[in-house]
């Protein structure tokens, strides 16, 4: 009986000691929580700048269709049988090169006939000239009447008109003879012939098309605001001072060659139906790398937005009320501010409303920043593209660190769980011993 009493008393002592330790742990937990709550987080370092109005370069492109401004469709100017073709389809032809022959013998005969008519008219003119001179002398001697003299002068006038008429007919016949040879009016690549040799053609029959490949032209539509800003940028200078780039899409979604050129026309009125202004640019294409009829995108170099508020695109976040940025108060504490967004200009985001000149704005990565967070302002050098690249690299590095640190954390939690389970097992075993 004494032994049993001693064992029971020892168990009670162990239980009391455990309760005392648990109570001490509960007292320490609130103290640790209070100490953690009293510690403030350090200011978050991020790039900050005082916003001001500036001129932002635009990187915009406009859809267009390539065309050849000097493309020519060859047509027959005379009627006759197509006797010869002097080219191969698809080859490059030179200006002045003979391409077709249309029955020249018939028109050569007409020229010969008109030359004979001109000789006859000139002979008649010579006879009329002699008669007029003779009647003039006889009139001075009163040997002929005034009526006879007037008739001689009239015959001279008719003879002169006959010569002029014969000369005009000869010139027309020579022109038609020249049209029997169809020559290239421009240099370029010639298409397939639309009429085979031996067929009868008439005036107006289309024969082929010559397409010059260098230079090429694009006509496109500028939004009226872009056209206004471009006019403002050009000022008193010529629109040809604006350079342009032509981006041609390649196969399988790739980007094709890029051509450099210049703007050569900017319209002076806005199309009421589309609210756009027509423009055109010319591009050198020395090796025929692109062809007319291709859909391309044209970008104008140096196009800007003047006197606007803008922040790097990475500084824009999404709040409950829409797009927002963080603005610092006098104590460098972040305050969310809803803004009205304009267009994107490269790495910059134009702000239409919500910010005032001089306000300090967080322009770095807003990740990890919430309203009320203290900020450690870092200088911003004005290079928005470099800022975005640095933020992306930093984000990739943090993501990699989290992936590497995730496994040990899970392992630590599992170890804590195992320790807790082991403790509960030991306590159960102790309880079982006490019960026994």
C-alpha positions in Angstrom: 0.0 0.0 0.0 2.8 2.4 0.8 4.5 1.8 -2.6 1.3 2.5 -4.5 0.8 5.8 -2.6 4.3 6.9 -3.4 3.9 6.3 -7.1 0.6 8.3 -7.1 2.2 11.2 -5.4 5.1 11.3 -7.8 2.6 11.4 -10.7 0.8 14.3 -9.2 4.1 16.2 -8.9 4.9 15.6 -12.6 1.4 16.8 -13.6 1.8 20.0 -11.5 5.1 20.8 -13.0 3.7 20.4 -16.6 0.8 22.7 -15.8 3.3 25.3 -14.4 5.4 25.2 -17.5 2.3 25.6 -19.8 1.2 28.6 -17.8 4.6 30.2 -18.2 4.5 29.6 -21.9 1.1 31.3 -22.2 2.4 34.3 -20.3 5.4 34.6 -22.6 3.4 34.4 -25.9 1.5 37.7 -25.4 4.7 39.4 -24.3 6.4 38.3 -27.5 3.3 39.4 -29.6 3.3 42.8 -27.9 7.1 43.2 -28.6 6.6 42.3 -32.3 3.7 44.7 -32.7 5.7 47.5 -31.2 8.4 47.1 -33.9 7.7 49.1 -37.2 8.8 47.8 -40.6 11.7 49.7 -42.1 11.0 52.1 -45.0 10.7 50.4 -48.4 13.4 51.5 -50.8 12.0 52.4 -54.3 12.6 54.9 -57.0 10.7 58.2 -56.6 10.6 61.3 -58.7 8.8 64.7 -58.6 6.5 64.6 -61.6 6.8 67.3 -64.2 5.6 68.0 -67.7 7.8 66.7 -70.4 7.9 65.8 -74.1 7.5 62.0 -74.6 8.7 60.3 -77.8 6.1 58.0 -79.3 6.7 54.6 -80.8 3.5 54.1 -82.9 2.9 52.4 -86.2 0.1 52.6 -88.7 -1.2 49.9 -91.0 -0.7 50.5 -94.7 -0.5 48.8 -98.1 2.7 49.0 -100.2 2.3 50.5 -103.6 4.4 51.6 -106.5 3.8 55.2 -107.3 5.1 54.9 -110.9 3.3 51.7 -111.9 2.1 51.8 -115.5 -0.4 49.7 -117.4 0.6 49.3 -121.1 -2.3 49.8 -123.5 -2.5 49.6 -127.3 -2.9 53.0 -129.0 -3.6 51.7 -132.5 -5.6 48.9 -134.1 -3.9 46.0 -135.7 -2.5 42.5 -135.2 0.0 41.9 -132.4 3.0 40.7 -134.4 5.9 40.5 -131.9 6.6 40.5 -128.2 10.1 41.5 -127.2 10.4 40.5 -123.6 10.0 37.6 -121.1 7.3 37.9 -118.4 8.7 38.8 -115.0 12.0 40.3 -116.2 13.2 43.8 -115.5 12.8 46.1 -118.4 14.4 49.5 -119.0 12.8 52.8 -119.9 12.5 53.1 -123.7 12.8 49.4 -124.4 10.6 48.1 -127.2 8.1 45.6 -125.8 5.5 44.9 -128.6 5.1 45.5 -132.3 1.6 46.0 -133.7 1.5 45.7 -137.6 3.8 48.6 -138.4 3.7 48.0 -142.2 0.1 49.3 -142.6 0.9 52.5 -140.7 4.1 53.0 -142.7 2.1 52.9 -145.9 -0.2 55.5 -144.5 2.8 57.7 -143.7 4.0 57.3 -147.3 0.6 58.4 -148.6 0.5 61.4 -146.4 4.0 62.5 -147.5 2.8 62.3 -151.2 -0.3 64.4 -150.3 2.0 67.0 -148.7 4.2 67.2 -151.9 1.1 67.7 -154.0 -0.2 70.5 -151.7 3.1 72.2 -151.8 3.1 72.1 -155.6 -0.3 73.6 -155.7 0.8 76.3 -153.3 3.7 77.2 -155.6 1.4 77.5 -158.6 -1.0 79.7 -156.6 1.9 81.9 -155.4 3.0 82.5 -159.0 -0.5 83.3 -160.2 -1.0 85.8 -157.4 2.2 87.6 -158.2 1.3 87.7 -162.0 -2.2 89.1 -161.4 -0.7 91.7 -159.0 1.5 93.0 -161.9 -1.3 93.0 -164.4 -3.6 94.8 -162.0 -1.0 97.6 -161.8 -1.1 97.9 -165.6 -5.0 97.7 -165.6 -4.7 94.5 -167.7 -7.0 92.5 -165.4 -9.9 93.4 -163.2 -9.9 93.6 -159.4 -12.1 90.6 -159.3 -9.6 88.4 -161.1 -6.8 89.6 -158.8 -8.9 88.8 -155.7 -9.7 85.3 -157.0 -5.9 84.7 -157.4 -5.3 85.8 -153.9 -8.0 83.5 -152.6 -6.6 80.6 -154.5 -3.2 81.3 -152.8 -4.9 81.2 -149.4 -6.5 77.9 -150.2 -3.2 76.4 -151.3 -1.5 77.4 -148.1 -4.3 75.8 -146.1 -4.0 72.6 -148.2 -0.3 72.5 -147.3 -1.0 72.9 -143.6 -3.7 70.2 -143.7 -1.3 67.8 -145.5 1.4 68.5 -142.9 -1.0 67.7 -140.0 -2.2 64.5 -141.7 1.4 63.4 -142.1 2.2 64.2 -138.5 -0.8 62.1 -137.3 0.2 59.2 -139.5 3.8 59.3 -138.1 2.4 59.3 -134.5 0.3 56.3 -135.3 3.3 54.6 -136.8 5.2 55.3 -133.6 2.4 53.7 -131.6 2.9 50.4 -133.5 6.0 49.9 -131.3 5.0 49.8 -127.6 8.0 51.0 -125.5 8.5 50.9 -121.8 7.7 54.4 -120.3 9.4 53.4 -117.0 11.9 50.9 -115.7 10.6 48.0 -113.6 9.4 44.5 -113.5 6.9 43.6 -116.3 4.0 41.3 -115.7 2.5 38.5 -117.8 1.3 39.5 -121.2 -2.5 39.8 -121.3 -2.7 39.3 -125.1 -1.0 36.6 -127.1 1.0 37.3 -130.3 -1.3 37.1 -133.4 -4.4 38.5 -131.8 -6.1 41.6 -133.0 -5.8 44.5 -130.6 -7.5 47.9 -130.7 -6.9 51.3 -129.1 -7.3 50.8 -125.3 -6.5 47.1 -125.1 -4.5 46.4 -122.0 -1.2 44.5 -122.8 0.8 44.3 -119.6 1.8 46.1 -116.4 5.3 47.5 -115.5 5.9 47.9 -111.7 8.9 49.8 -110.6 10.2 48.3 -107.3 12.5 51.1 -106.2 11.4 53.3 -104.6 8.0 52.2 -103.1 5.3 54.3 -101.6 2.9 53.8 -98.7 -0.2 55.8 -98.1 -1.7 55.6 -94.6 -4.0 57.4 -92.2 -2.8 59.4 -89.2 -5.2 60.0 -86.3 -5.9 63.7 -86.2 -4.1 64.2 -82.9 -1.0 62.5 -84.2 -1.2 64.7 -87.4 -1.6 67.8 -85.2 1.4 66.9 -83.1 3.4 66.2 -86.2 2.5 69.5 -87.7 3.6 71.1 -84.5 6.9 69.2 -84.5 7.7 70.1 -88.1 6.9 73.8 -87.7 8.3 75.8 -90.6 10.4 72.9 -91.9 9.4 70.5 -94.6 7.6 67.2 -93.8 10.5 65.4 -95.6 12.6 66.1 -92.4 10.6 63.3 -90.7 12.1 59.9 -91.1 10.0 56.7 -91.3 10.6 53.0 -90.9 8.7 50.3 -92.7 8.1 47.0 -90.9 7.2 44.1 -93.1 5.8 41.0 -91.4 7.6 37.8 -92.3 6.4 34.2 -92.5 5.2 32.2 -89.5 4.7 35.3 -87.4 8.3 36.5 -87.7 9.3 40.0 -88.6 10.6 40.6 -92.1 13.0 43.3 -93.4 12.8 46.9 -92.3 13.2 49.7 -94.8 14.1 53.3 -94.1 12.4 56.2 -95.8 11.0 59.7 -95.4 7.6 61.3 -95.1 6.8 63.1 -98.3 3.2 64.2 -97.8 0.9 65.2 -94.9 -2.6 66.1 -95.6 -4.0 69.5 -94.7 -7.6 68.4 -93.8 -9.3 65.9 -91.6 -11.5 63.2 -93.2 -14.9 63.8 -91.6 -15.8 60.1 -91.9 -12.7 58.7 -90.2 -11.3 61.6 -88.3 -7.9 60.9 -89.8 -5.4 62.8 -92.0 -3.9 61.2 -95.0 -0.1 60.8 -95.3 2.4 59.1 -97.5 6.0 58.1 -97.3 8.6 56.8 -99.8 11.1 54.0 -99.1 14.1 52.9 -101.0 13.9 49.3 -102.1 17.1 48.7 -104.0 17.1 44.9 -104.1 13.4 44.4 -104.4 13.2 42.9 -100.9 9.5 43.8 -100.6 6.8 44.0 -103.3 3.8 46.2 -103.8 0.6 44.9 -102.4 2.1 43.7 -99.1 0.5 44.8 -95.9 3.0 46.7 -93.7 3.2 48.9 -90.7 4.8 52.4 -90.9 6.3 54.1 -87.9 7.4 57.8 -87.9 10.6 58.6 -86.1 10.6 61.5 -83.8 6.9 61.7 -83.2 6.3 63.1 -79.7 3.6 64.1 -77.2 4.4 67.6 -76.0 4.0 69.0 -72.4 2.4 65.9 -70.8 2.6 64.2 -67.4 4.0 60.7 -67.7 5.4 57.9 -65.4 7.1 54.7 -66.3 4.6 52.1 -67.2 5.7 49.8 -64.4 4.5 52.4 -61.8 0.9 51.8 -62.7 -1.1 49.5 -60.4 -4.7 48.4 -60.2 -6.8 49.6 -57.2 -10.5 49.3 -56.3 -11.3 52.5 -58.1 -9.2 51.7 -61.2 -5.6 52.4 -62.2 -3.5 54.0 -59.5 -0.1 55.2 -58.5 1.5 55.8 -55.1 2.1 59.4 -54.1 4.3 60.3 -51.1 3.1 62.8 -48.5 5.4 65.1 -46.5 6.5 62.2 -44.3 7.4 60.0 -47.2 4.4 57.7 -46.6 2.8 56.1 -49.6 -0.8 57.1 -50.5 -2.7 55.5 -53.3 -4.0 57.9 -56.0 -6.4 56.9 -58.8 -5.3 58.3 -62.1 -6.8 58.7 -65.6 -4.5 57.0 -68.2 -3.7 58.2 -71.6 -1.7 56.4 -74.3 1.4 54.3 -73.9 4.5 55.8 -75.4 7.2 53.1 -75.3 8.1 52.5 -71.6 6.1 55.6 -70.5 2.5 55.9 -69.6 0.9 59.2 -70.2 -1.3 60.5 -67.3 -4.4 62.5 -68.3 -5.6 63.3 -64.8 -5.1 62.6 -61.1 -1.6 64.0 -60.6 -0.3 67.5 -60.2 3.1 68.9 -61.2 5.6 68.6 -58.3 4.1 65.7 -56.5 6.4 62.9 -55.6 5.4 59.7 -57.3 6.7 56.2 -56.8 8.0 55.2 -60.3 9.6 51.9 -59.4 8.0 48.6 -59.0 5.0 49.0 -56.6 5.0 45.4 -55.6 5.0 45.1 -51.8 3.8 48.6 -51.3 0.4 49.3 -49.7 -1.1 52.6 -48.5 0.5 53.9 -45.3 3.8 52.2 -45.9 6.9 54.3 -45.2 9.1 54.8 -48.3 12.8 55.3 -48.6 12.9 57.5 -51.8 15.6 56.4 -54.3 16.7 58.7 -57.1 15.3 58.1 -60.6 17.7 58.8 -63.5 14.8 59.3 -66.1 15.5 56.1 -68.0 12.2 54.3 -67.9 13.3 51.4 -70.0 16.2 50.6 -67.8 14.0 50.9 -64.7 11.6 48.3 -66.1 14.4 45.9 -67.0 15.9 46.2 -63.5 12.5 45.5 -61.9 12.0 42.5 -64.1 15.4 41.1 -63.2 14.8 41.7 -59.5 11.4 39.9 -59.8 12.9 36.9 -61.5 15.6 36.7 -58.8 13.1 36.9 -56.0 11.0 34.2 -57.6 14.0 31.9 -57.9 14.9 32.5 -54.2 11.4 31.6 -53.1 11.5 28.4 -55.1 14.8 27.5 -53.6 13.7 28.4 -50.0 10.3 26.6 -50.3 11.6 23.0 -49.7 13.5 23.7 -46.5 10.5 25.6 -45.1 8.2 22.7 -45.8 10.8 20.3 -44.3 11.0 22.5 -41.2 7.2 22.4 -40.8 7.2 18.7 -41.2 9.9 18.4 -38.6 8.0 20.5 -36.1 4.8 18.4 -36.8 6.8 15.2 -36.1 8.2 16.6 -32.9 4.7 17.6 -31.8 3.4 14.2 -32.6 6.2 12.6 -30.7 5.6 14.8 -27.7 1.9 13.8 -27.7 2.8 10.1 -27.9 5.2 10.5 -24.9 2.5 12.3 -22.9 0.0 9.5 -23.8 2.5 6.9 -22.6 3.1 8.8 -19.4 -0.6 9.1 -18.8 -1.0 5.4 -19.4 1.7 4.7 -16.8 -0.1 7.0 -14.4 -3.4 5.3 -15.0 -1.9 2.0 -14.5 
